[in-house]
Amino acid sequence: MTDIPLSTETLTGPATVPPSARRTAPYVPLPATAARATALIGAVGTIASTFLSWTYTTDFPGDLTVTGYPGGLQVMTLIGGILSTLFLLAALGVKGLRWLLPNRSNNAVPLLALGTLGTTWYTAIAIAATLGGLANLDPGAFVAVVASLLLFVGALALPIHRHPEEPEHPEYYELGRFSEHSTVRAAYRRLREARLDHKDLPVSDPVKTLPIWARYAIIVAVAAVGLKVLTFGLATGYTEIFVGFLILVAFTLWAASAAGLARQFSRITAENRPFAATVGFLAAVSYPFVQNNEHWANLGVNILIFGTVALGLNIVVGLTGLLDLGYVAFLGVGAYTAALVSGSPFSVWSGVQFPFWAAALTGMATACVFGVLIGAPTLRLRGDYLAIVTLGFGEIFRIAVNNLDGVSGPNLTGGPNGIAQIPDLSIFGYNLGTSHDVGSVTLGRFGNYYLLMLLITVIVVFVFTRAADSRIGRSWIAIREDETAATAMGINGFRVKLIAFALGASLAGLAGTVSAHVTYSVVPSPYQFAGSAPPNSAFLLAAVVLGGMGTVSGPVLGAALLYLIPEKLGFLQRYELLAFGVALILIMRFRPEGIIPNRRRQLEFHEDEDLVPAGRTLGGDTVPASTAGA
């Protein structure tokens, strides 16, 4: 790939700080030559240390005892060191690497250095904690610790684009009563001034400077690298290695954003959307063939199921602005409907076995009916009152199916025992419950269901995007922004909200029909507001908020993270609800628009930054009148 020259036709982000107010200053005061030398020595030392032994025993995961061959977490440090070196050389102006920094900012270098430092130091601390002391570290580990620290210090001494200095006597109303303490105010002021500022740095437009074949090649390369990174992360069988993997991936993605690469890639995919969608779909299809492990294929199936349900909830919460705390009940309605009509011997209609398409339509229709029945009398409520009613509906559903056992009520759902032995699906003679050879790869049961669920997810994404871009979708957004104003403009608020409720319920019911066959049985316990394991309404709502309300890929990403991280980090499974709460607090404080933000909502959340870019004046933290409502 050649350098992409800057041109007059550039891409810019939201202009939160005028270019004249931005400052370029290092965090560590070192001469320029000393800073570069320190960073280069640290980078080379970090890479070299991965070829040394870090511990003398194989009791620590990954076998870090071999000299000359990195293993386990050493691979994470090696990758971090190589990336830091490449971006550092690009920052130094090495020809052929300047395309790595399209915005000509050094901000990506300290982020990559910090990711490398975090992975390396975490490894050293984990070795000492697991094996019982620093005596278990070999000299190679100490070399890595010192070298990664030198790399980070040298990176901090480079010129960094930072936020402008605060006014002489700023007013920090967000600190509340702590704003009266000079120490707290001074620390908060330094933290604000230390923030990186690279959002609105201009980058070249790759659509103008790159030929079409190069753009296609970049999309394919990014998809291939993403698939490889995903399969590598899933294949890690140890918590320690996965934590290091998460640290490195998080800081690498942050660095790509700081360098302007993420903005350029977004521009490429936006301009070549059909090709990018096709490549993404093919990459998703290849997952069970590349991974070829039934456990991780099952993980992929569950992520797609919960991601699809979260997309349905996104219609209600993200587009329409209705807080639904009992949404998981619609997933249960679809699952129980499929269990009743799919030929299970424990079903009250054991002689009835619908084909999959009929069972799916039945599950969707039943969930839609429940959505209308619940929505019709309650959608005239707003805010907390609607949330309480939907929470009650979710609990009523769980209690009802728990008591329809022939003892406490009619025999329909099997009570606490549920409906078991749901047969596997057979579509056009292809039995999804048996293994099939596809070339040299054996596709197992969960691999088959993964491909089926992937197809259903594509259908749900299509329905979501078409609905969001339609007239009814614009009505949903109008209701979300200001229901009173939307009603005054002639929008039938009740009808529009009822359609959103019914469509969201239908999509959840569709996912539930597949979920019933994947798990072989349905029981009442998962369909509650909050629980130790998904699915539950709190999990689905957290996935939508974390990923990004109103977006397509946000809820799927949120569901994947919330399901995958506790699965890989065993110690979090006992504290899953605590982790959800902490994640939501951090997201609401630092990125309220979600990981993948909707452009409209991002501008709304940061409108005050646009209006008051340079200083903090009286009233600077209040909600602007344009979004405050009546």
C-alpha positions as CSV (number, residue, x, y, z in Angstrom):
1,M,0.0,0.0,0.0
2,T,1.4,3.4,-1.0
3,D,1.3,6.6,1.0
4,I,-2.1,8.4,0.8
5,P,-1.2,12.0,0.3
6,L,-3.1,14.8,2.0
7,S,-5.3,16.8,-0.4
8,T,-7.6,19.6,-0.2
9,E,-10.5,17.1,-0.2
10,T,-10.2,15.8,3.4
11,L,-12.5,14.1,5.9
12,T,-13.0,15.7,9.2
13,G,-14.9,14.5,12.3
14,P,-17.1,16.6,14.6
15,A,-15.4,19.9,15.2
16,T,-15.4,19.9,19.0
17,V,-12.3,22.1,19.3
18,P,-11.2,24.8,16.9
19,P,-7.8,24.0,15.3
20,S,-6.5,27.3,16.7
21,A,-7.2,26.1,20.2
22,R,-5.7,22.7,20.0
23,R,-2.2,22.3,21.3
24,T,0.6,19.9,20.6
25,A,2.7,19.0,23.6
26,P,4.4,15.9,25.1
27,Y,3.4,14.4,28.4
28,V,7.0,13.8,29.4
29,P,9.5,16.7,28.9
30,L,12.4,15.1,27.0
31,P,14.4,16.5,24.1
32,A,13.1,15.2,20.8
33,T,16.2,13.1,20.1
34,A,16.1,11.5,23.5
35,A,12.4,10.8,23.2
36,R,12.8,9.0,19.8
37,A,15.8,7.1,21.0
38,T,14.1,6.0,24.2
39,A,11.0,4.8,22.3
40,L,13.0,2.9,19.7
41,I,15.2,1.2,22.3
42,G,12.1,0.2,24.2
43,A,10.4,-1.1,21.1
44,V,13.4,-3.2,20.0
45,G,13.9,-4.4,23.6
46,T,10.2,-5.4,23.9
47,I,10.3,-7.4,20.7
48,A,13.6,-9.1,21.6
49,S,12.4,-10.0,25.1
50,T,9.6,-12.2,23.7
51,F,12.3,-14.6,22.4
52,L,13.7,-15.1,25.9
53,S,12.3,-17.3,28.7
54,W,10.0,-15.5,31.1
55,T,9.6,-18.2,33.6
56,Y,11.3,-21.5,34.4
57,T,8.1,-23.6,34.8
58,T,5.4,-24.7,32.5
59,D,2.7,-24.3,35.2
60,F,1.8,-20.9,33.8
61,P,-0.5,-21.1,30.8
62,G,1.2,-20.7,27.4
63,D,4.6,-22.3,28.1
64,L,6.8,-19.2,28.5
65,T,9.9,-21.2,29.2
66,V,11.2,-21.6,25.7
67,T,14.0,-19.4,24.4
68,G,13.8,-18.4,20.8
69,Y,10.1,-19.1,20.3
70,P,7.4,-16.9,21.8
71,G,4.4,-18.6,23.3
72,G,1.2,-17.6,25.1
73,L,1.1,-14.0,26.2
74,Q,4.6,-13.5,24.7
75,V,2.8,-13.5,21.3
76,M,0.6,-10.6,22.5
77,T,3.6,-8.6,23.6
78,L,5.4,-9.4,20.3
79,I,2.5,-8.2,18.3
80,G,2.1,-5.0,20.4
81,G,5.8,-4.3,20.1
82,I,5.8,-4.7,16.3
83,L,2.7,-2.5,15.9
84,S,4.3,0.1,18.2
85,T,7.5,0.1,16.2
86,L,5.7,0.5,12.9
87,F,3.6,3.4,14.1
88,L,6.6,4.9,15.8
89,L,8.6,4.8,12.5
90,A,5.6,6.3,10.7
91,A,5.6,9.1,13.3
92,L,9.3,9.7,12.6
93,G,8.5,10.1,8.9
94,V,9.9,6.9,7.5
95,K,9.0,6.7,3.9
96,G,6.5,3.9,3.0
97,L,4.9,3.9,6.5
98,R,3.4,7.4,6.6
99,W,0.0,5.9,5.4
100,L,-0.3,4.4,8.9
101,L,-0.9,8.0,10.2
102,P,-3.2,9.7,7.7
103,N,-4.0,12.5,10.1
104,R,-0.3,13.1,10.8
105,S,-0.7,12.8,14.5
106,N,1.4,10.9,17.0
107,N,-1.5,10.1,19.2
108,A,-1.6,6.4,18.1
109,V,1.9,5.7,19.3
110,P,1.4,6.2,23.1
111,L,-1.9,4.2,22.9
112,L,-0.1,1.2,21.3
113,A,2.7,1.6,23.7
114,L,0.3,1.6,26.6
115,G,-1.4,-1.6,25.2
116,T,1.9,-3.3,25.0
117,L,2.9,-2.1,28.5
118,G,-0.4,-3.3,29.9
119,T,-0.1,-6.8,28.3
120,T,3.5,-7.2,29.4
121,W,3.1,-6.0,33.0
122,Y,-0.1,-8.0,33.3
123,T,1.8,-11.1,32.3
124,A,4.6,-10.5,34.8
125,I,2.1,-9.8,37.6
126,A,0.0,-12.9,36.7
127,I,3.2,-15.1,36.7
128,A,4.2,-13.8,40.1
129,A,0.6,-14.1,41.5
130,T,0.0,-17.6,40.0
131,L,3.3,-19.2,40.8
132,G,3.9,-17.4,44.2
133,G,6.3,-14.5,43.8
134,L,8.7,-12.6,41.7
135,A,11.3,-15.3,42.1
136,N,9.4,-17.3,39.4
137,L,10.3,-14.6,36.7
138,D,13.2,-15.3,34.5
139,P,15.5,-12.5,33.3
140,G,13.5,-12.3,30.0
141,A,10.4,-11.1,31.9
142,F,12.4,-8.3,33.6
143,V,13.8,-7.3,30.2
144,A,10.2,-7.1,28.9
145,V,9.0,-5.1,31.8
146,V,11.8,-2.5,31.6
147,A,11.7,-2.3,27.8
148,S,7.9,-1.8,27.5
149,L,8.2,0.9,30.2
150,L,10.9,2.6,28.1
151,L,8.7,2.4,25.0
152,F,5.8,4.0,26.8
153,V,7.9,6.8,28.3
154,G,9.5,7.5,25.0
155,A,6.1,7.6,23.3
156,L,4.8,10.0,25.9
157,A,7.7,12.3,25.1
158,L,6.6,12.7,21.5
159,P,4.5,15.7,20.5
160,I,0.9,14.7,21.2
161,H,-2.3,16.5,20.0
162,R,-4.1,17.4,23.3
163,H,-7.0,19.4,24.4
164,P,-6.3,23.1,25.0
165,E,-5.5,24.4,28.4
166,E,-8.4,25.2,30.6
167,P,-9.4,28.8,31.4
168,E,-7.9,30.6,34.3
169,H,-10.8,30.1,36.7
170,P,-13.1,27.5,35.2
171,E,-16.4,26.4,36.7
172,Y,-16.7,22.6,37.0
173,Y,-20.4,22.2,37.9
174,E,-20.3,18.5,37.2
175,L,-18.1,18.0,40.3
176,G,-20.9,19.2,42.6
177,R,-19.7,19.9,46.1
178,F,-16.2,18.7,45.3
179,S,-15.8,21.8,43.0
180,E,-15.0,23.8,46.2
181,H,-11.9,21.7,47.0
182,S,-8.8,23.2,45.3
183,T,-7.0,19.8,45.2
184,V,-9.9,18.1,43.4
185,R,-10.3,21.0,41.0
186,A,-6.7,21.0,40.2
187,A,-6.6,17.3,39.6
188,Y,-9.7,17.4,37.5
189,R,-8.3,20.3,35.4
190,R,-5.1,18.4,34.7
191,L,-7.2,15.3,33.6
192,R,-9.2,17.4,31.2
193,E,-6.1,19.0,29.8
194,A,-4.4,15.6,29.4
195,R,-7.2,14.3,27.1
196,L,-6.1,13.4,23.6
197,D,-7.6,15.5,20.8
198,H,-7.6,14.0,17.3
199,K,-11.3,13.8,16.4
200,D,-11.3,16.6,13.9
201,L,-7.8,16.3,12.4
202,P,-8.1,16.2,8.6
203,V,-7.4,12.9,6.8
204,S,-7.3,12.3,3.1
205,D,-10.4,10.9,1.4
206,P,-9.4,7.3,0.2
207,V,-12.3,7.3,-2.2
208,K,-10.6,10.2,-4.1
209,T,-7.0,8.9,-3.8
210,L,-7.3,5.1,-4.2
211,P,-8.5,3.0,-7.2
212,I,-11.5,0.8,-6.8
213,W,-9.4,-2.4,-6.7
214,A,-7.3,-1.1,-3.8
215,R,-10.5,-0.2,-1.8
216,Y,-11.8,-3.7,-2.4
217,A,-8.5,-5.2,-1.4
218,I,-8.5,-3.2,1.9
219,I,-12.0,-4.4,2.7
220,V,-11.1,-8.0,2.1
221,A,-7.8,-7.7,4.1
222,V,-9.6,-6.1,7.1
223,A,-12.3,-8.8,7.0
224,A,-9.6,-11.6,6.9
225,V,-7.6,-10.0,9.7
226,G,-10.8,-9.5,11.8
227,L,-11.8,-13.2,11.3
228,K,-8.3,-14.3,12.3
229,V,-8.2,-12.2,15.4
230,L,-11.7,-13.5,16.4
231,T,-10.8,-17.1,15.9
232,F,-7.5,-16.6,17.8
233,G,-9.3,-15.0,20.7
234,L,-11.9,-17.8,20.9
235,A,-9.3,-20.5,20.6
236,T,-7.5,-19.3,23.8
237,G,-8.3,-21.8,26.5
238,Y,-6.9,-19.8,29.4
239,T,-8.3,-16.8,31.1
240,E,-4.8,-15.2,31.5
241,I,-4.2,-15.3,27.7
242,F,-7.6,-13.9,26.9
243,V,-7.2,-11.0,29.3
244,G,-3.9,-10.1,27.5
245,F,-5.7,-10.5,24.2
246,L,-8.4,-8.1,25.2
247,I,-6.0,-5.5,26.4
248,L,-4.0,-5.5,23.1
249,V,-7.1,-5.5,20.9
250,A,-8.8,-2.7,22.8
251,F,-5.8,-0.4,22.5
252,T,-5.0,-1.3,18.9
253,L,-8.6,-0.3,17.9
254,W,-8.2,2.9,19.9
255,A,-4.9,3.6,18.2
256,A,-6.5,3.0,14.7
257,S,-9.1,5.6,15.6
258,A,-6.5,8.0,16.9
259,A,-4.5,7.6,13.7
260,G,-7.4,8.3,11.4
261,L,-7.4,4.8,9.9
262,A,-10.8,4.0,11.3
263,R,-12.3,7.1,9.7
264,Q,-10.8,6.2,6.3
265,F,-12.0,2.6,6.5
266,S,-15.5,3.8,7.4
267,R,-15.4,6.1,4.3
268,I,-14.3,3.2,2.1
269,T,-17.1,0.9,3.4
270,A,-19.7,3.6,3.1
271,E,-18.8,4.2,-0.5
272,N,-18.6,0.5,-1.3
273,R,-21.4,-0.7,0.9
274,P,-22.7,-3.7,-1.2
275,F,-19.2,-5.1,-1.6
276,A,-18.4,-4.6,2.1
277,A,-21.6,-6.3,3.2
278,T,-20.9,-9.2,0.9
279,V,-17.4,-9.6,2.2
280,G,-18.6,-9.4,5.8
281,F,-21.3,-12.0,5.2
282,L,-18.8,-14.4,3.6
283,A,-16.4,-13.9,6.5
284,A,-19.2,-14.7,8.9
285,V,-20.1,-17.8,6.8
286,S,-16.5,-19.0,7.0
287,Y,-16.4,-18.8,10.8
288,P,-17.5,-22.5,11.5
289,F,-15.1,-23.7,8.8
290,V,-12.1,-21.8,10.1
291,Q,-12.8,-22.4,13.8
292,N,-14.0,-26.0,13.3
293,N,-14.8,-26.5,17.0
294,E,-18.3,-27.3,18.2
295,H,-18.0,-25.4,21.5
296,W,-17.1,-22.2,19.7
297,A,-19.7,-22.8,17.0
298,N,-22.3,-23.1,19.8
299,L,-21.0,-19.8,21.2
300,G,-21.5,-18.3,17.8
301,V,-25.1,-19.6,17.6
302,N,-26.0,-18.1,20.9
303,I,-24.4,-14.7,20.1
304,L,-26.4,-14.6,16.8
305,I,-29.6,-15.5,18.7
306,F,-29.1,-12.9,21.4
307,G,-27.9,-10.3,18.8
308,T,-31.0,-10.9,16.7
309,V,-33.3,-10.4,19.8
310,A,-31.3,-7.3,20.7
311,L,-31.9,-5.9,17.2
312,G,-35.7,-6.4,17.8
313,L,-35.4,-4.6,21.1
314,N,-33.4,-1.9,19.3
315,I,-36.6,-1.1,17.4
316,V,-38.5,-0.5,20.6
317,V,-35.7,1.2,22.7
318,G,-33.3,2.6,20.1
319,L,-35.6,3.9,17.4
320,T,-38.9,4.5,19.2
321,G,-37.5,5.4,22.7
322,L,-39.7,3.1,24.7
323,L,-38.1,1.4,27.7
324,D,-39.1,-2.3,27.7
325,L,-37.9,-4.3,30.7
326,G,-39.8,-7.5,29.9
327,Y,-38.7,-8.0,26.3
328,V,-37.2,-11.4,26.9
329,A,-40.7,-12.8,27.3
330,F,-41.2,-12.5,23.5
331,L,-38.2,-14.7,23.0
332,G,-39.8,-17.2,25.4
333,V,-43.1,-17.0,23.5
334,G,-41.4,-18.0,20.3
335,A,-39.4,-20.8,21.9
336,Y,-42.4,-22.3,23.6
337,T,-44.5,-22.1,20.5
338,A,-41.8,-23.9,18.5
339,A,-41.5,-26.5,21.2
340,L,-45.3,-27.2,21.1
341,V,-45.5,-27.7,17.4
342,S,-42.2,-29.3,16.6
343,G,-43.0,-32.9,17.5
344,S,-41.6,-33.1,21.1
345,P,-42.9,-36.1,23.0
346,F,-43.4,-33.9,26.0
347,S,-45.6,-31.4,24.1
348,V,-49.4,-31.6,24.7
349,W,-49.6,-31.8,20.9
350,S,-46.9,-34.4,20.5
351,G,-48.4,-35.7,17.3
352,V,-48.0,-32.3,15.6
353,Q,-44.8,-31.5,13.9
354,F,-44.7,-28.4,11.7
355,P,-41.9,-27.9,9.2
356,F,-39.4,-25.2,10.2
357,W,-40.9,-22.5,8.0
358,A,-44.3,-23.1,9.5
359,A,-43.0,-23.3,13.1
360,A,-41.1,-20.0,12.5
361,L,-44.1,-18.2,11.2
362,T,-46.2,-19.6,14.0
363,G,-43.7,-18.4,16.6
364,M,-43.5,-15.0,15.0
365,A,-47.3,-14.6,14.8
366,T,-47.8,-15.7,18.4
367,A,-45.2,-13.3,19.6
368,C,-46.7,-10.5,17.5
369,V,-50.2,-11.2,19.0
370,F,-48.7,-11.1,22.5
371,G,-46.9,-7.8,21.6
372,V,-50.2,-6.3,20.4
373,L,-52.2,-7.6,23.4
374,I,-49.6,-6.2,25.8
375,G,-49.0,-3.0,23.9
376,A,-52.5,-1.9,23.1
377,P,-53.6,-1.1,26.7
378,T,-50.1,0.1,27.9
379,L,-48.5,2.1,25.2
380,R,-50.5,5.2,26.2
381,L,-48.2,5.3,29.2
382,R,-44.8,7.0,29.0
383,G,-41.4,6.8,30.7
384,D,-41.1,4.9,34.0
385,Y,-44.8,3.9,34.0
386,L,-44.4,2.0,30.7
387,A,-41.2,0.4,32.0
388,I,-42.9,-0.9,35.1
389,V,-45.8,-2.4,33.1
390,T,-43.4,-4.2,30.7
391,L,-41.4,-5.4,33.7
392,G,-44.6,-6.8,35.1
393,F,-45.5,-8.5,31.8
394,G,-42.1,-10.3,31.8
395,E,-42.6,-11.6,35.3
396,I,-46.2,-12.6,34.5
397,F,-45.0,-14.7,31.5
398,R,-42.4,-16.5,33.5
399,I,-44.8,-17.2,36.4
400,A,-47.5,-18.3,34.0
401,V,-45.4,-20.8,32.1
402,N,-44.0,-22.1,35.4
403,N,-47.5,-22.9,36.6
404,L,-49.1,-24.4,33.4
405,D,-48.0,-27.9,34.4
406,G,-51.4,-29.6,34.9
407,V,-51.3,-29.2,38.7
408,S,-51.3,-25.4,39.4
409,G,-53.0,-24.7,36.1
410,P,-53.8,-26.3,32.7
411,N,-51.1,-28.7,31.3
412,L,-49.5,-26.7,28.5
413,T,-45.9,-25.8,29.1
414,G,-44.7,-28.6,31.4
415,G,-44.2,-26.2,34.3
416,P,-40.7,-26.0,35.8
417,N,-39.6,-29.0,33.8
418,G,-40.5,-27.3,30.5
419,I,-40.7,-29.1,27.2
420,A,-37.8,-31.4,26.5
421,Q,-36.5,-33.6,23.6
422,I,-37.3,-31.0,20.9
423,P,-36.1,-32.7,17.7
424,D,-33.5,-31.2,15.4
425,L,-34.6,-29.4,12.3
426,S,-34.5,-30.9,8.9
427,I,-34.7,-28.4,6.0
428,F,-35.1,-29.8,2.5
429,G,-33.7,-33.2,3.7
430,Y,-30.7,-31.6,5.4
431,N,-30.7,-32.7,9.0
432,L,-29.1,-30.0,11.1
433,G,-28.6,-32.4,14.0
434,T,-26.0,-34.5,12.3
435,S,-22.5,-33.8,11.1
436,H,-21.8,-33.2,7.4
437,D,-18.6,-33.2,5.4
438,V,-18.0,-30.1,3.4
439,G,-14.8,-30.7,1.5
440,S,-12.2,-31.4,4.0
441,V,-14.1,-29.8,6.9
442,T,-16.7,-31.6,9.1
443,L,-19.6,-29.3,9.9
444,G,-21.1,-30.4,13.2
445,R,-24.5,-29.8,14.7
446,F,-23.8,-26.3,16.1
447,G,-22.1,-25.4,12.9
448,N,-25.3,-26.2,11.0
449,Y,-27.4,-24.1,13.4
450,Y,-24.9,-21.3,13.2
451,L,-25.4,-21.0,9.4
452,L,-29.1,-21.2,9.8
453,M,-29.1,-18.5,12.5
454,L,-26.7,-16.4,10.3
455,L,-29.3,-16.4,7.5
456,I,-32.0,-15.4,9.9
457,T,-29.8,-12.6,11.3
458,V,-29.3,-11.3,7.7
459,I,-33.1,-11.3,7.2
460,V,-33.6,-9.4,10.5
461,V,-31.0,-6.9,9.6
462,F,-32.7,-6.3,6.3
463,V,-36.1,-5.8,8.0
464,F,-34.5,-3.5,10.6
465,T,-32.8,-1.3,8.0
466,R,-35.7,-1.1,5.7
467,A,-38.1,-0.3,8.5
468,A,-35.7,2.3,10.0
469,D,-35.4,4.1,6.6
470,S,-39.1,4.0,5.8
471,R,-41.8,6.5,6.7
472,I,-42.7,4.5,9.8
473,G,-39.1,4.5,10.8
474,R,-38.9,8.3,10.6
475,S,-42.1,8.4,12.7
476,W,-40.4,6.2,15.3
477,I,-37.5,8.6,15.5
478,A,-39.9,11.6,15.8
479,I,-41.7,9.9,18.7
480,R,-38.3,9.2,20.3
481,E,-37.2,12.8,20.0
482,D,-40.4,14.5,21.2
483,E,-43.7,12.6,21.3
484,T,-45.8,15.7,21.9
485,A,-44.3,17.6,18.9
486,A,-44.6,14.5,16.7
487,T,-48.3,14.1,17.6
488,A,-48.9,17.8,16.9
489,M,-47.4,17.3,13.4
490,G,-50.0,14.6,12.7
491,I,-48.2,11.4,13.6
492,N,-50.5,8.8,15.3
493,G,-48.3,8.1,18.3
494,F,-50.2,5.1,19.6
495,R,-50.4,3.4,16.2
496,V,-46.7,4.0,15.5
497,K,-45.6,2.7,18.9
498,L,-47.8,-0.3,18.6
499,I,-46.3,-1.2,15.2
500,A,-42.8,-1.0,16.8
501,F,-43.8,-3.1,19.7
502,A,-45.4,-5.8,17.4
503,L,-42.4,-5.9,15.0
504,G,-39.9,-6.1,17.8
505,A,-41.9,-8.9,19.4
506,S,-42.1,-10.8,16.1
507,L,-38.3,-10.7,15.6
508,A,-37.7,-12.0,19.1
509,G,-40.2,-14.8,18.5
510,L,-38.4,-15.8,15.3
511,A,-35.1,-16.1,17.2
512,G,-36.9,-18.1,19.9
513,T,-38.0,-20.7,17.4
514,V,-34.4,-21.5,16.6
515,S,-33.3,-21.2,20.2
516,A,-35.7,-24.0,21.2
517,H,-34.1,-26.4,18.7
518,V,-30.6,-25.5,19.6
519,T,-31.0,-26.1,23.3
520,Y,-33.2,-29.2,22.9
521,S,-35.6,-27.9,25.6
522,V,-37.3,-24.8,26.9
523,V,-37.7,-24.0,30.6
524,P,-39.1,-20.9,32.4
525,S,-36.0,-19.9,34.3
526,P,-34.1,-18.0,31.6
527,Y,-37.0,-15.7,30.8
528,Q,-36.6,-13.2,33.6
529,F,-35.6,-9.6,34.1
530,A,-32.1,-10.4,35.5
531,G,-30.3,-13.6,36.0
532,S,-26.9,-15.2,36.3
533,A,-26.9,-16.2,32.6
534,P,-28.5,-14.9,29.4
535,P,-31.0,-14.6,28.0
536,N,-32.7,-12.1,30.3
537,S,-34.1,-8.6,29.8
538,A,-31.3,-6.9,31.6
539,F,-28.7,-8.6,29.3
540,L,-30.6,-7.6,26.1
541,L,-31.1,-4.0,27.3
542,A,-27.4,-3.7,28.2
543,A,-26.4,-5.1,24.8
544,V,-28.4,-2.4,23.0
545,V,-27.1,0.5,25.2
546,L,-23.5,-0.8,25.2
547,G,-23.4,-1.4,21.4
548,G,-25.2,1.7,20.3
549,M,-28.9,2.4,20.2
550,G,-30.5,2.9,16.8
551,T,-27.7,1.2,14.9
552,V,-27.6,-2.2,13.1
553,S,-24.2,-3.6,14.2
554,G,-24.2,-2.0,17.7
555,P,-26.7,-4.4,19.5
556,V,-25.0,-7.5,17.8
557,L,-21.6,-6.3,19.0
558,G,-23.0,-5.5,22.5
559,A,-24.5,-9.0,22.7
560,A,-21.3,-10.6,21.5
561,L,-19.2,-8.8,24.1
562,L,-21.6,-9.3,27.0
563,Y,-21.9,-13.0,26.2
564,L,-18.3,-13.7,25.2
565,I,-16.3,-12.0,27.9
566,P,-18.0,-13.7,30.9
567,E,-17.7,-17.0,29.0
568,K,-14.0,-16.6,28.5
569,L,-13.3,-14.9,31.9
570,G,-14.6,-17.5,34.3
571,F,-14.2,-15.3,37.4
572,L,-16.8,-12.8,36.0
573,Q,-19.6,-15.4,35.8
574,R,-20.3,-15.0,39.5
575,Y,-20.4,-11.2,39.2
576,E,-22.1,-10.9,35.8
577,L,-24.8,-8.4,37.0
578,L,-22.1,-6.3,38.7
579,A,-20.1,-6.3,35.5
580,F,-23.2,-5.2,33.6
581,G,-23.7,-2.3,36.0
582,V,-20.1,-1.2,35.8
583,A,-20.0,-1.4,32.0
584,L,-23.2,0.7,31.7
585,I,-22.0,3.3,34.1
586,L,-18.7,3.7,32.2
587,I,-20.6,3.8,28.9
588,M,-23.1,6.4,30.1
589,R,-20.3,8.6,31.5
590,F,-17.7,8.4,28.8
591,R,-19.5,7.3,25.6
592,P,-23.3,7.6,26.0
593,E,-23.9,7.0,22.3
594,G,-22.5,3.5,22.6
595,I,-19.5,1.7,21.0
596,I,-20.9,2.1,17.5
597,P,-22.8,5.4,17.7
598,N,-25.7,6.5,15.6
599,R,-24.6,9.7,14.0
600,R,-27.7,11.7,15.0
601,R,-27.5,10.6,18.6
602,Q,-23.8,11.2,18.8
603,L,-24.3,14.8,17.8
604,E,-27.1,15.2,20.3
605,F,-25.0,13.8,23.2
606,H,-22.1,16.0,22.3
607,E,-24.0,19.1,21.2
608,D,-22.8,21.0,24.3
609,E,-19.2,20.4,23.3
610,D,-19.9,21.9,19.9
611,L,-21.6,25.0,21.3
612,V,-18.9,25.6,24.0
613,P,-15.6,24.4,22.5
614,A,-12.9,26.3,24.3
615,G,-13.9,27.1,27.9
616,R,-16.3,26.2,30.6
617,T,-18.7,29.1,31.2
618,L,-21.7,29.4,33.4
619,G,-24.3,27.0,32.3
620,G,-21.9,25.2,30.0
621,D,-23.0,21.8,31.3
622,T,-26.8,22.3,30.9
623,V,-28.8,20.6,28.3
624,P,-29.2,22.8,25.2
625,A,-32.7,24.2,24.5
626,S,-32.9,22.3,21.2
627,T,-32.8,19.0,23.1
628,A,-34.3,19.9,26.4
629,G,-37.9,19.6,25.3
630,A,-40.8,21.7,26.4
